Amino acid sequence: MKKVLNKAMSIRTIQRNARIYNELKSWPWWQLYTRVRPLLAATRDDNELRKKANELNQLKREEREREARARKA
């Protein structure tokens, strides 16, 4: 009985989501959002890559400074 109720609730949820999607897909702002969304992810990835490159450069600089101090000592 529990499985049947769970299945019925799942079907209603899927149907509701499908109806909402069908309404949204014709709205201009939704069309814009679906076109821009991949660009937002690419920008985020680029920013993360830039941060990691800066961190790496900072660590390399610190390592060179440590090596220079070790040679002097």
PyMOL Python script that loads the backbone (N, CA, C, O; Angstrom):
from pymol import cmd

cmd.read_pdbstr("""\
ATOM      1  N   MET A   1       0.824  -1.197   0.000  1.00  0.00           N
ATOM      2  CA  MET A   1       0.000   0.000   0.000  1.00  0.00           C
ATOM      3  C   MET A   1       0.868   1.260   0.000  1.00  0.00           C
ATOM      4  O   MET A   1       0.580   2.236  -0.692  1.00  0.00           O
ATOM      5  N   LYS A   2       1.946   1.206   0.804  1.00  0.00           N
ATOM      6  CA  LYS A   2       2.839   2.350   0.902  1.00  0.00           C
ATOM      7  C   LYS A   2       3.516   2.622  -0.442  1.00  0.00           C
ATOM      8  O   LYS A   2       3.700   3.777  -0.825  1.00  0.00           O
ATOM      9  N   LYS A   3       3.888   1.553  -1.156  1.00  0.00           N
ATOM     10  CA  LYS A   3       4.533   1.709  -2.463  1.00  0.00           C
ATOM     11  C   LYS A   3       3.591   2.368  -3.460  1.00  0.00           C
ATOM     12  O   LYS A   3       4.006   3.218  -4.248  1.00  0.00           O
ATOM     13  N   VAL A   4       2.329   1.978  -3.423  1.00  0.00           N
ATOM     14  CA  VAL A   4       1.341   2.527  -4.351  1.00  0.00           C
ATOM     15  C   VAL A   4       1.156   4.024  -4.092  1.00  0.00           C
ATOM     16  O   VAL A   4       1.105   4.814  -5.034  1.00  0.00           O
ATOM     17  N   LEU A   5       1.056   4.413  -2.819  1.00  0.00           N
ATOM     18  CA  LEU A   5       0.906   5.829  -2.476  1.00  0.00           C
ATOM     19  C   LEU A   5       2.144   6.625  -2.887  1.00  0.00           C
ATOM     20  O   LEU A   5       2.042   7.736  -3.408  1.00  0.00           O
ATOM     21  N   ASN A   6       3.304   6.040  -2.644  1.00  0.00           N
ATOM     22  CA  ASN A   6       4.556   6.701  -3.007  1.00  0.00           C
ATOM     23  C   ASN A   6       4.645   6.885  -4.519  1.00  0.00           C
ATOM     24  O   ASN A   6       5.063   7.938  -4.998  1.00  0.00           O
ATOM     25  N   LYS A   7       4.251   5.860  -5.264  1.00  0.00           N
ATOM     26  CA  LYS A   7       4.278   5.926  -6.726  1.00  0.00           C
ATOM     27  C   LYS A   7       3.308   6.992  -7.236  1.00  0.00           C
ATOM     28  O   LYS A   7       3.642   7.755  -8.141  1.00  0.00           O
ATOM     29  N   ALA A   8       2.114   7.042  -6.659  1.00  0.00           N
ATOM     30  CA  ALA A   8       1.114   8.032  -7.073  1.00  0.00           C
ATOM     31  C   ALA A   8       1.605   9.450  -6.789  1.00  0.00           C
ATOM     32  O   ALA A   8       1.429  10.348  -7.612  1.00  0.00           O
ATOM     33  N   MET A   9       2.217   9.648  -5.631  1.00  0.00           N
ATOM     34  CA  MET A   9       2.744  10.963  -5.285  1.00  0.00           C
ATOM     35  C   MET A   9       3.881  11.358  -6.237  1.00  0.00           C
ATOM     36  O   MET A   9       3.990  12.518  -6.632  1.00  0.00           O
ATOM     37  N   SER A  10       4.716  10.396  -6.598  1.00  0.00           N
ATOM     38  CA  SER A  10       5.808  10.661  -7.536  1.00  0.00           C
ATOM     39  C   SER A  10       5.273  11.053  -8.906  1.00  0.00           C
ATOM     40  O   SER A  10       5.795  11.970  -9.540  1.00  0.00           O
ATOM     41  N   ILE A  11       4.247  10.371  -9.356  1.00  0.00           N
ATOM     42  CA  ILE A  11       3.641  10.683 -10.658  1.00  0.00           C
ATOM     43  C   ILE A  11       3.060  12.093 -10.648  1.00  0.00           C
ATOM     44  O   ILE A  11       3.235  12.846 -11.606  1.00  0.00           O
ATOM     45  N   ARG A  12       2.367  12.451  -9.565  1.00  0.00           N
ATOM     46  CA  ARG A  12       1.801  13.803  -9.469  1.00  0.00           C
ATOM     47  C   ARG A  12       2.895  14.869  -9.483  1.00  0.00           C
ATOM     48  O   ARG A  12       2.741  15.923 -10.101  1.00  0.00           O
ATOM     49  N   THR A  13       3.988  14.588  -8.804  1.00  0.00           N
ATOM     50  CA  THR A  13       5.100  15.537  -8.772  1.00  0.00           C
ATOM     51  C   THR A  13       5.696  15.730 -10.162  1.00  0.00           C
ATOM     52  O   THR A  13       5.961  16.858 -10.578  1.00  0.00           O
ATOM     53  N   ILE A  14       5.903  14.637 -10.869  1.00  0.00           N
ATOM     54  CA  ILE A  14       6.458  14.719 -12.227  1.00  0.00           C
ATOM     55  C   ILE A  14       5.504  15.472 -13.148  1.00  0.00           C
ATOM     56  O   ILE A  14       5.941  16.298 -13.950  1.00  0.00           O
ATOM     57  N   GLN A  15       4.215  15.196 -13.042  1.00  0.00           N
ATOM     58  CA  GLN A  15       3.227  15.890 -13.874  1.00  0.00           C
ATOM     59  C   GLN A  15       3.206  17.389 -13.574  1.00  0.00           C
ATOM     60  O   GLN A  15       3.150  18.212 -14.487  1.00  0.00           O
ATOM     61  N   ARG A  16       3.253  17.732 -12.291  1.00  0.00           N
ATOM     62  CA  ARG A  16       3.258  19.147 -11.905  1.00  0.00           C
ATOM     63  C   ARG A  16       4.491  19.848 -12.469  1.00  0.00           C
ATOM     64  O   ARG A  16       4.392  20.951 -13.007  1.00  0.00           O
ATOM     65  N   ASN A  17       5.657  19.202 -12.344  1.00  0.00           N
ATOM     66  CA  ASN A  17       6.886  19.797 -12.865  1.00  0.00           C
ATOM     67  C   ASN A  17       6.838  19.941 -14.384  1.00  0.00           C
ATOM     68  O   ASN A  17       7.335  20.928 -14.926  1.00  0.00           O
ATOM     69  N   ALA A  18       6.252  18.978 -15.067  1.00  0.00           N
ATOM     70  CA  ALA A  18       6.129  19.055 -16.529  1.00  0.00           C
ATOM     71  C   ALA A  18       5.216  20.210 -16.928  1.00  0.00           C
ATOM     72  O   ALA A  18       5.511  20.926 -17.885  1.00  0.00           O
ATOM     73  N   ARG A  19       4.108  20.401 -16.204  1.00  0.00           N
ATOM     74  CA  ARG A  19       3.206  21.516 -16.500  1.00  0.00           C
ATOM     75  C   ARG A  19       3.910  22.855 -16.288  1.00  0.00           C
ATOM     76  O   ARG A  19       3.787  23.768 -17.105  1.00  0.00           O
ATOM     77  N   ILE A  20       4.639  22.960 -15.198  1.00  0.00           N
ATOM     78  CA  ILE A  20       5.364  24.206 -14.914  1.00  0.00           C
ATOM     79  C   ILE A  20       6.398  24.473 -15.998  1.00  0.00           C
ATOM     80  O   ILE A  20       6.525  25.603 -16.469  1.00  0.00           O
ATOM     81  N   TYR A  21       7.133  23.448 -16.394  1.00  0.00           N
ATOM     82  CA  TYR A  21       8.139  23.625 -17.445  1.00  0.00           C
ATOM     83  C   TYR A  21       7.498  24.073 -18.752  1.00  0.00           C
ATOM     84  O   TYR A  21       8.017  24.965 -19.424  1.00  0.00           O
ATOM     85  N   ASN A  22       6.369  23.460 -19.120  1.00  0.00           N
ATOM     86  CA  ASN A  22       5.682  23.844 -20.358  1.00  0.00           C
ATOM     87  C   ASN A  22       5.238  25.302 -20.326  1.00  0.00           C
ATOM     88  O   ASN A  22       5.246  25.972 -21.359  1.00  0.00           O
ATOM     89  N   GLU A  23       4.852  25.799 -19.161  1.00  0.00           N
ATOM     90  CA  GLU A  23       4.490  27.209 -19.040  1.00  0.00           C
ATOM     91  C   GLU A  23       5.724  28.100 -19.141  1.00  0.00           C
ATOM     92  O   GLU A  23       5.695  29.137 -19.804  1.00  0.00           O
ATOM     93  N   LEU A  24       6.798  27.698 -18.485  1.00  0.00           N
ATOM     94  CA  LEU A  24       7.998  28.529 -18.427  1.00  0.00           C
ATOM     95  C   LEU A  24       8.731  28.632 -19.756  1.00  0.00           C
ATOM     96  O   LEU A  24       9.286  29.683 -20.075  1.00  0.00           O
ATOM     97  N   LYS A  25       8.739  27.566 -20.526  1.00  0.00           N
ATOM     98  CA  LYS A  25       9.588  27.548 -21.719  1.00  0.00           C
ATOM     99  C   LYS A  25       9.215  28.601 -22.751  1.00  0.00           C
ATOM    100  O   LYS A  25      10.032  28.925 -23.612  1.00  0.00           O
ATOM    101  N   SER A  26       8.006  29.144 -22.690  1.00  0.00           N
ATOM    102  CA  SER A  26       7.612  30.183 -23.646  1.00  0.00           C
ATOM    103  C   SER A  26       7.892  31.593 -23.120  1.00  0.00           C
ATOM    104  O   SER A  26       7.752  32.558 -23.871  1.00  0.00           O
ATOM    105  N   TRP A  27       8.278  31.736 -21.868  1.00  0.00           N
ATOM    106  CA  TRP A  27       8.535  33.054 -21.305  1.00  0.00           C
ATOM    107  C   TRP A  27       9.898  33.563 -21.763  1.00  0.00           C
ATOM    108  O   TRP A  27      10.877  32.819 -21.707  1.00  0.00           O
ATOM    109  N   PRO A  28       9.983  34.802 -22.212  1.00  0.00           N
ATOM    110  CA  PRO A  28      11.259  35.341 -22.715  1.00  0.00           C
ATOM    111  C   PRO A  28      12.385  35.316 -21.680  1.00  0.00           C
ATOM    112  O   PRO A  28      13.528  35.014 -22.021  1.00  0.00           O
ATOM    113  N   TRP A  29      12.070  35.631 -20.419  1.00  0.00           N
ATOM    114  CA  TRP A  29      13.141  35.647 -19.421  1.00  0.00           C
ATOM    115  C   TRP A  29      13.685  34.244 -19.192  1.00  0.00           C
ATOM    116  O   TRP A  29      14.872  34.087 -18.907  1.00  0.00           O
ATOM    117  N   TRP A  30      12.845  33.223 -19.310  1.00  0.00           N
ATOM    118  CA  TRP A  30      13.306  31.842 -19.140  1.00  0.00           C
ATOM    119  C   TRP A  30      14.204  31.440 -20.304  1.00  0.00           C
ATOM    120  O   TRP A  30      15.214  30.763 -20.110  1.00  0.00           O
ATOM    121  N   GLN A  31      13.835  31.856 -21.510  1.00  0.00           N
ATOM    122  CA  GLN A  31      14.660  31.562 -22.679  1.00  0.00           C
ATOM    123  C   GLN A  31      16.024  32.233 -22.540  1.00  0.00           C
ATOM    124  O   GLN A  31      17.052  31.638 -22.861  1.00  0.00           O
ATOM    125  N   LEU A  32      16.023  33.473 -22.060  1.00  0.00           N
ATOM    126  CA  LEU A  32      17.288  34.175 -21.831  1.00  0.00           C
ATOM    127  C   LEU A  32      18.119  33.445 -20.776  1.00  0.00           C
ATOM    128  O   LEU A  32      19.318  33.232 -20.955  1.00  0.00           O
ATOM    129  N   TYR A  33      17.474  33.070 -19.687  1.00  0.00           N
ATOM    130  CA  TYR A  33      18.184  32.380 -18.605  1.00  0.00           C
ATOM    131  C   TYR A  33      18.810  31.076 -19.094  1.00  0.00           C
ATOM    132  O   TYR A  33      19.959  30.786 -18.760  1.00  0.00           O
ATOM    133  N   THR A  34      18.079  30.288 -19.875  1.00  0.00           N
ATOM    134  CA  THR A  34      18.621  29.012 -20.343  1.00  0.00           C
ATOM    135  C   THR A  34      19.774  29.214 -21.314  1.00  0.00           C
ATOM    136  O   THR A  34      20.633  28.342 -21.437  1.00  0.00           O
ATOM    137  N   ARG A  35      19.808  30.353 -22.007  1.00  0.00           N
ATOM    138  CA  ARG A  35      20.935  30.636 -22.902  1.00  0.00           C
ATOM    139  C   ARG A  35      22.143  31.163 -22.146  1.00  0.00           C
ATOM    140  O   ARG A  35      23.282  30.895 -22.530  1.00  0.00           O
ATOM    141  N   VAL A  36      21.907  31.910 -21.077  1.00  0.00           N
ATOM    142  CA  VAL A  36      22.995  32.543 -20.329  1.00  0.00           C
ATOM    143  C   VAL A  36      23.594  31.597 -19.292  1.00  0.00           C
ATOM    144  O   VAL A  36      24.771  31.724 -18.956  1.00  0.00           O
ATOM    145  N   ARG A  37      22.821  30.667 -18.788  1.00  0.00           N
ATOM    146  CA  ARG A  37      23.279  29.790 -17.711  1.00  0.00           C
ATOM    147  C   ARG A  37      24.593  29.078 -18.004  1.00  0.00           C
ATOM    148  O   ARG A  37      25.449  29.046 -17.119  1.00  0.00           O
ATOM    149  N   PRO A  38      24.813  28.505 -19.185  1.00  0.00           N
ATOM    150  CA  PRO A  38      26.114  27.882 -19.448  1.00  0.00           C
ATOM    151  C   PRO A  38      27.269  28.883 -19.402  1.00  0.00           C
ATOM    152  O   PRO A  38      28.384  28.533 -19.014  1.00  0.00           O
ATOM    153  N   LEU A  39      27.004  30.107 -19.792  1.00  0.00           N
ATOM    154  CA  LEU A  39      28.044  31.131 -19.738  1.00  0.00           C
ATOM    155  C   LEU A  39      28.414  31.456 -18.299  1.00  0.00           C
ATOM    156  O   LEU A  39      29.576  31.735 -18.002  1.00  0.00           O
ATOM    157  N   LEU A  40      27.437  31.422 -17.409  1.00  0.00           N
ATOM    158  CA  LEU A  40      27.713  31.683 -15.998  1.00  0.00           C
ATOM    159  C   LEU A  40      28.626  30.613 -15.422  1.00  0.00           C
ATOM    160  O   LEU A  40      29.533  30.923 -14.648  1.00  0.00           O
ATOM    161  N   ALA A  41      28.400  29.370 -15.785  1.00  0.00           N
ATOM    162  CA  ALA A  41      29.248  28.275 -15.309  1.00  0.00           C
ATOM    163  C   ALA A  41      30.658  28.422 -15.861  1.00  0.00           C
ATOM    164  O   ALA A  41      31.629  28.179 -15.145  1.00  0.00           O
ATOM    165  N   ALA A  42      30.786  28.815 -17.120  1.00  0.00           N
ATOM    166  CA  ALA A  42      32.107  28.986 -17.723  1.00  0.00           C
ATOM    167  C   ALA A  42      32.860  30.115 -17.034  1.00  0.00           C
ATOM    168  O   ALA A  42      34.062  30.001 -16.798  1.00  0.00           O
ATOM    169  N   THR A  43      32.174  31.192 -16.713  1.00  0.00           N
ATOM    170  CA  THR A  43      32.803  32.311 -16.021  1.00  0.00           C
ATOM    171  C   THR A  43      33.268  31.883 -14.640  1.00  0.00           C
ATOM    172  O   THR A  43      34.365  32.241 -14.211  1.00  0.00           O
ATOM    173  N   ARG A  44      32.439  31.118 -13.944  1.00  0.00           N
ATOM    174  CA  ARG A  44      32.806  30.644 -12.612  1.00  0.00           C
ATOM    175  C   ARG A  44      34.041  29.751 -12.697  1.00  0.00           C
ATOM    176  O   ARG A  44      34.946  29.859 -11.869  1.00  0.00           O
ATOM    177  N   ASP A  45      34.078  28.869 -13.697  1.00  0.00           N
ATOM    178  CA  ASP A  45      35.231  27.992 -13.870  1.00  0.00           C
ATOM    179  C   ASP A  45      36.488  28.795 -14.167  1.00  0.00           C
ATOM    180  O   ASP A  45      37.560  28.492 -13.643  1.00  0.00           O
ATOM    181  N   ASP A  46      36.360  29.821 -15.009  1.00  0.00           N
ATOM    182  CA  ASP A  46      37.506  30.669 -15.321  1.00  0.00           C
ATOM    183  C   ASP A  46      38.013  31.384 -14.076  1.00  0.00           C
ATOM    184  O   ASP A  46      39.221  31.480 -13.862  1.00  0.00           O
ATOM    185  N   ASN A  47      37.095  31.886 -13.256  1.00  0.00           N
ATOM    186  CA  ASN A  47      37.493  32.572 -12.027  1.00  0.00           C
ATOM    187  C   ASN A  47      38.196  31.616 -11.073  1.00  0.00           C
ATOM    188  O   ASN A  47      39.200  31.982 -10.463  1.00  0.00           O
ATOM    189  N   GLU A  48      37.686  30.405 -10.936  1.00  0.00           N
ATOM    190  CA  GLU A  48      38.319  29.423 -10.059  1.00  0.00           C
ATOM    191  C   GLU A  48      39.706  29.063 -10.566  1.00  0.00           C
ATOM    192  O   GLU A  48      40.643  28.932  -9.778  1.00  0.00           O
ATOM    193  N   LEU A  49      39.841  28.904 -11.871  1.00  0.00           N
ATOM    194  CA  LEU A  49      41.136  28.587 -12.463  1.00  0.00           C
ATOM    195  C   LEU A  49      42.123  29.724 -12.216  1.00  0.00           C
ATOM    196  O   LEU A  49      43.286  29.478 -11.895  1.00  0.00           O
ATOM    197  N   ARG A  50      41.671  30.949 -12.361  1.00  0.00           N
ATOM    198  CA  ARG A  50      42.526  32.109 -12.120  1.00  0.00           C
ATOM    199  C   ARG A  50      42.969  32.161 -10.654  1.00  0.00           C
ATOM    200  O   ARG A  50      44.131  32.453 -10.374  1.00  0.00           O
ATOM    201  N   LYS A  51      42.056  31.880  -9.718  1.00  0.00           N
ATOM    202  CA  LYS A  51      42.400  31.867  -8.296  1.00  0.00           C
ATOM    203  C   LYS A  51      43.448  30.803  -8.000  1.00  0.00           C
ATOM    204  O   LYS A  51      44.409  31.056  -7.273  1.00  0.00           O
ATOM    205  N   LYS A  52      43.261  29.611  -8.564  1.00  0.00           N
ATOM    206  CA  LYS A  52      44.216  28.526  -8.332  1.00  0.00           C
ATOM    207  C   LYS A  52      45.586  28.877  -8.909  1.00  0.00           C
ATOM    208  O   LYS A  52      46.611  28.564  -8.302  1.00  0.00           O
ATOM    209  N   ALA A  53      45.611  29.520 -10.070  1.00  0.00           N
ATOM    210  CA  ALA A  53      46.884  29.925 -10.665  1.00  0.00           C
ATOM    211  C   ALA A  53      47.574  30.955  -9.777  1.00  0.00           C
ATOM    212  O   ALA A  53      48.791  30.898  -9.599  1.00  0.00           O
ATOM    213  N   ASN A  54      46.814  31.895  -9.218  1.00  0.00           N
ATOM    214  CA  ASN A  54      47.392  32.886  -8.307  1.00  0.00           C
ATOM    215  C   ASN A  54      47.938  32.222  -7.051  1.00  0.00           C
ATOM    216  O   ASN A  54      49.020  32.576  -6.581  1.00  0.00           O
ATOM    217  N   GLU A  55      47.201  31.264  -6.505  1.00  0.00           N
ATOM    218  CA  GLU A  55      47.676  30.534  -5.326  1.00  0.00           C
ATOM    219  C   GLU A  55      48.974  29.802  -5.631  1.00  0.00           C
ATOM    220  O   GLU A  55      49.909  29.824  -4.831  1.00  0.00           O
ATOM    221  N   LEU A  56      49.029  29.158  -6.783  1.00  0.00           N
ATOM    222  CA  LEU A  56      50.221  28.421  -7.181  1.00  0.00           C
ATOM    223  C   LEU A  56      51.409  29.363  -7.322  1.00  0.00           C
ATOM    224  O   LEU A  56      52.507  29.047  -6.863  1.00  0.00           O
ATOM    225  N   ASN A  57      51.202  30.510  -7.951  1.00  0.00           N
ATOM    226  CA  ASN A  57      52.285  31.484  -8.092  1.00  0.00           C
ATOM    227  C   ASN A  57      52.766  31.983  -6.739  1.00  0.00           C
ATOM    228  O   ASN A  57      53.968  32.141  -6.524  1.00  0.00           O
ATOM    229  N   GLN A  58      51.832  32.232  -5.824  1.00  0.00           N
ATOM    230  CA  GLN A  58      52.199  32.680  -4.479  1.00  0.00           C
ATOM    231  C   GLN A  58      53.023  31.610  -3.765  1.00  0.00           C
ATOM    232  O   GLN A  58      54.026  31.930  -3.127  1.00  0.00           O
ATOM    233  N   LEU A  59      52.617  30.357  -3.862  1.00  0.00           N
ATOM    234  CA  LEU A  59      53.362  29.276  -3.217  1.00  0.00           C
ATOM    235  C   LEU A  59      54.755  29.123  -3.815  1.00  0.00           C
ATOM    236  O   LEU A  59      55.721  28.887  -3.090  1.00  0.00           O
ATOM    237  N   LYS A  60      54.862  29.257  -5.136  1.00  0.00           N
ATOM    238  CA  LYS A  60      56.178  29.177  -5.782  1.00  0.00           C
ATOM    239  C   LYS A  60      57.078  30.313  -5.315  1.00  0.00           C
ATOM    240  O   LYS A  60      58.262  30.099  -5.056  1.00  0.00           O
ATOM    241  N   ARG A  61      56.522  31.523  -5.204  1.00  0.00           N
ATOM    242  CA  ARG A  61      57.286  32.675  -4.738  1.00  0.00           C
ATOM    243  C   ARG A  61      57.781  32.439  -3.314  1.00  0.00           C
ATOM    244  O   ARG A  61      58.945  32.697  -3.008  1.00  0.00           O
ATOM    245  N   GLU A  62      56.898  31.948  -2.443  1.00  0.00           N
ATOM    246  CA  GLU A  62      57.288  31.674  -1.060  1.00  0.00           C
ATOM    247  C   GLU A  62      58.370  30.606  -0.998  1.00  0.00           C
ATOM    248  O   GLU A  62      59.298  30.709  -0.196  1.00  0.00           O
ATOM    249  N   GLU A  63      58.260  29.588  -1.834  1.00  0.00           N
ATOM    250  CA  GLU A  63      59.267  28.520  -1.854  1.00  0.00           C
ATOM    251  C   GLU A  63      60.622  29.073  -2.293  1.00  0.00           C
ATOM    252  O   GLU A  63      61.645  28.728  -1.702  1.00  0.00           O
ATOM    253  N   ARG A  64      60.643  29.922  -3.316  1.00  0.00           N
ATOM    254  CA  ARG A  64      61.907  30.526  -3.760  1.00  0.00           C
ATOM    255  C   ARG A  64      62.525  31.366  -2.653  1.00  0.00           C
ATOM    256  O   ARG A  64      63.739  31.345  -2.455  1.00  0.00           O
ATOM    257  N   GLU A  65      61.677  32.118  -1.923  1.00  0.00           N
ATOM    258  CA  GLU A  65      62.186  32.937  -0.818  1.00  0.00           C
ATOM    259  C   GLU A  65      62.772  32.061   0.280  1.00  0.00           C
ATOM    260  O   GLU A  65      63.820  32.390   0.836  1.00  0.00           O
ATOM    261  N   ARG A  66      62.112  30.950   0.600  1.00  0.00           N
ATOM    262  CA  ARG A  66      62.639  30.030   1.618  1.00  0.00           C
ATOM    263  C   ARG A  66      63.973  29.443   1.184  1.00  0.00           C
ATOM    264  O   ARG A  66      64.906  29.340   1.981  1.00  0.00           O
ATOM    265  N   GLU A  67      64.057  29.058  -0.086  1.00  0.00           N
ATOM    266  CA  GLU A  67      65.306  28.494  -0.595  1.00  0.00           C
ATOM    267  C   GLU A  67      66.422  29.526  -0.554  1.00  0.00           C
ATOM    268  O   GLU A  67      67.560  29.188  -0.230  1.00  0.00           O
ATOM    269  N   ALA A  68      66.118  30.773  -0.876  1.00  0.00           N
ATOM    270  CA  ALA A  68      67.133  31.831  -0.839  1.00  0.00           C
ATOM    271  C   ALA A  68      67.608  32.064   0.589  1.00  0.00           C
ATOM    272  O   ALA A  68      68.804  32.250   0.813  1.00  0.00           O
ATOM    273  N   ARG A  69      66.702  32.059   1.552  1.00  0.00           N
ATOM    274  CA  ARG A  69      67.095  32.229   2.957  1.00  0.00           C
ATOM    275  C   ARG A  69      67.914  31.044   3.432  1.00  0.00           C
ATOM    276  O   ARG A  69      68.857  31.215   4.205  1.00  0.00           O
ATOM    277  N   ALA A  70      67.566  29.835   2.980  1.00  0.00           N
ATOM    278  CA  ALA A  70      68.294  28.635   3.400  1.00  0.00           C
ATOM    279  C   ALA A  70      69.713  28.666   2.842  1.00  0.00           C
ATOM    280  O   ALA A  70      70.641  28.235   3.527  1.00  0.00           O
ATOM    281  N   ARG A  71      69.909  29.157   1.632  1.00  0.00           N
ATOM    282  CA  ARG A  71      71.253  29.245   1.051  1.00  0.00           C
ATOM    283  C   ARG A  71      72.106  30.267   1.781  1.00  0.00           C
ATOM    284  O   ARG A  71      73.310  30.070   1.939  1.00  0.00           O
ATOM    285  N   LYS A  72      71.495  31.356   2.228  1.00  0.00           N
ATOM    286  CA  LYS A  72      72.240  32.392   2.944  1.00  0.00           C
ATOM    287  C   LYS A  72      72.655  31.912   4.331  1.00  0.00           C
ATOM    288  O   LYS A  72      73.706  32.312   4.832  1.00  0.00           O
ATOM    289  N   ALA A  73      71.864  31.080   4.942  1.00  0.00           N
ATOM    290  CA  ALA A  73      72.133  30.640   6.319  1.00  0.00           C
ATOM    291  C   ALA A  73      73.196  29.588   6.392  1.00  0.00           C
ATOM    292  O   ALA A  73      73.530  29.121   7.481  1.00  0.00           O
TER     293      ALA A  73
END
""", "prot")
cmd.dss("prot")
cmd.show_as("cartoon", "prot")
cmd.util.cbc("prot")
cmd.orient("prot")
